[in-house]
Amino acid sequence: MGSTLSYQRPQTSPIPFQLTIADIILVKEHFSKISRPLPVELIDQILDDASYWPHSSVTLEWDMLTPGNAEVQDGMYMRTLPFAVYGTEGNITLTQEHVEHYPCRKIVFQLWSQDQGWSDDRDNHGTYRGSYTWYDASVETLDPHLLVCESDSPILVQSPFHFTRRDPEHPFLPPPTHLQRNVHAKRTIHHHTITWHYLDSIESPAAMKADLNGRGWKSLDGSFVRSLKVSDCITLWVRARFPGWSSHIVKAKIETYWAV
């Protein structure tokens, strides 16, 4: 007797649909050309309520260890591309009108990290209490009159970008605005996802539970998102304090969503 072999096509995960600026403009045109056109302000509100925003993301996989007993206890892990600039992959011309616009709606940070994996403070193991390694986000701004990326494939090391802000602070302990602390004395890499929204409020349930989740309560007031201007870059900082403590990060991803 023979046997019958069957073949099943392997299942592939669907690629999530990514909105483009062209998609947003097309929808806006549709709303403005119907029999009873909607006001521009109402169209923008509808798109905001539906979270119908284009976005960009930057991911870095790089094993970086920042010890707390070093002379420099902070390190820059990554920086995003200029925020919400059309044609970021090619020639970019920034104008004063662009820079004075505040279109950011949401930022999603993903961190794959841990601390040194041990401590004498056993009562706090597995929690965020007494954690002296953490991550901060800051903003750097480009010169609004600068023409950059003259080629289609810019080499970042030789890029003529000029920033007007570095790391202005060196906090001794995690400030109320810090992004995320590492789990205390966890021996394996932990994946955190932190979402900042322009409508965030420090009176929200999430903000009230921020410390339990290893986050700064003031980071959830929405001000960082609302103040982000076109062409701004987001910088991720790694911090560690005190001898024996170290911050170990292997990967990070930053996604920015903005209104058109």
N, C-alpha and C positions, 0 to 999 in steps of 0.2 A: 504493500500500500504506500502510496506517495503522501507526502506532507505538503501542505499549502503554507507558503510564507506570505505574510501581509506586511505592507509598508505603511507606516503612518508618518505623515509630514511633521517634523518637529515644530512644536509651538514656539512662536517668538513673541516676545513682549511688545505690545503696541507702542509706537513712538508717540509720546504725549505731544499734543498740538501746542505749538509755540506761537503766540500772537506776534505779529510784526506791526511796525508803525503804519504800513500800508493798509493792513486790516482795520486798524482803528479809524483811519481817514475814510475808508470805504463805508464803514458803519455810520460815521458822522454825516457823510454825504447822503446816505439813505434817509436818515432822519430829517435832513433839511430839505429833501425833495419830495416828500410824501404830500398828499393832498392838503394836509394841514401841518405845515412845517413846525417843528418844535424849536423853542428858543435855544440858543447855544448853551446857556447856563443850565437848562434842564437836561440837555443831551449829556453834558459833562457829569451832571449828578447821577444820571442813569448808569453811565459807564463806571463811575466810581462805586456805586452801590453794587454793581455786578462784578467788581474787581476785574474789569476788562482792561487790563494794562499790558503793554509790552514789557519785556524785562531782559536783562543781560546777566550773565553769571561768570565768575572767575573761580577756577578750582586750582589749588596747588597741592601737590603731594611731595613733601620734603620733610625728612626726619630732622627735627631741630630740638636740641636740648638746651635749656636756659637754667643754669644753676643759681641758687640764691646766695651763694657765698662768693660769687665773682664780683669784680669791681663794677662791671656793668650787669645789672640784674634785670634788664629789660632788653627785648629784641623785637625788631619789626619782622613779622612773618610774611606778610603779603600786602599788596596794594591793588585796588581795583583799577580798571580803566576809567577814564573820565565819565562821569555819570550822565546818562540821558543825552549824549551828544550823537546826533545823526551821522551815520557814516564813520563810526569809530574805527572801522577796519581800514579806512583809507585816509584821504585828506580831511583835516579838521580845521575849520575856521570858527573861532569863538567871537561873539560880539557882546557888547554890554547888555543888550536886550536878553540874550540867552542866560547870562550869568545872574541876572536879577530875577529869573524865573525859579519857582519852587515847586517842581512837579512830583517829587518823590511821594510814593504811597505806601510802600512796604519794603523792608529789607529782611532777608532770611540768611542767617549765619548757620553753618554747620561746622562743627569742630570734632576732630578725632584726636583725643589727647588723654593724658594722665599725669599725675605727679610722680614722685620718686618711688611710690609703692609701699612705703613703710613710714612709721613714726612711733614715738613712745606714747603718744596720746591715744591709747586704744579705745577710749570711750567714744571718740569721734570718728573712728574708722568707718568707712562706708557712707558717711554723711558729708555735708558741705561745711560743717562747723569746723572752725580752727584750720581752714584751708588757706595756705599762704602762697598758692600759685593760682594765677588767674589771667584773664584776657580782657583787653580793652579795645574799643574802636575809636578812631579819631578821624577828622576830616582834613584833607589838604586841598588847596585851591590852585588851579592853574591861572597863569597870566591870561586875562581875557583877550588880549590883543596878540596872542602868540599863534603863529601858524606852525602846525606840527605834522608829523607823519607824511613826509613828502613822497615816500614810496608806498606801494601797496603792502609791503611786508616789512614794517619797521623793525629794526633791531633795538630792543628795549635798552640795552646797555648804552647805545649811542644815541638814544632819543633826545631831542632838544627840549623835552618837557622841563619846565621850571616850576617848583612848588613853593608856596609861600608859608607853609607850616610844616614843622617836623613834630616830634613828640614833645609838647610843651610842658608836660607834667611828669613827675617821678613819684607817684604816690607811695607812701610807706606801707599802707595797708589797702585792701580793695576799697575804692571809693563807692559812694552810693550809685554812681553811674556805670560801674563796671559791667562788662558783657556777661562773663561766666567764670565761675571758679571750677577747679578740678575737684572730683570726688576725693575726699581725704584718704590717702594711703591705699588707693585701689591699684592692684598689681597688673591690671590689663587696660588696654585702650578703651575709652568710653566715648560714645558718639552722642554729642549734644546738638539739638536743633533749637535755635533761638529766633523768634520772629518779632520784629519791631514794626508797628503799624502807625500810620499818621494819626489815627484816632485813639491811640493808647491813652490811658489815664492812670495816674497813681492811685486813684480811688477804685480801680477795677479789682476784681477778685484775683486776677493773675498777679498784679502788682503787690497785693497784700501777702501773696504766697511766694514772692520772688526770692526772699532769703532762703526759704526751705529748698528751693530749686537751684540754689547756688548763684543767684543773679542779684544785681544791684537794684533796689526798689525804684530808684530814680531813673534807671535806664528805660523804664516802662511808662514814661510820661509823654512819649510821642515827640518830644522836642528835637531829637536827633534827626528823625525822619522829616519832620516839617521844615527844618532849617537847611536841608541839603539842597544845594543849588546845582543847576546844569553846569557840567564840567568839573564838579568836585570829585575827589577820589577818596575812597574809604580805606583806611589803613588799619590792619589788625596787629596789635601789640601783644607780646608774650611777656609775662612778669612772674618773678619768683623772689621770695624774701626769706632771709635767715639761713645760716649754715645747715646743710643737710636737706634742704628743700630744693626741688628742681621741677621745672615745667617741661614736659615732653609732648610735643605735638608732631603728628605725622601727616596730617591732611586737614585742609580747610576749604570751604566753599562759601562764597558770598554772592547772593542773588539780589538784584535791585529791580523794583517795579516802579514804573512812573506813568503819569497821565500825559496824554498827548493833547 
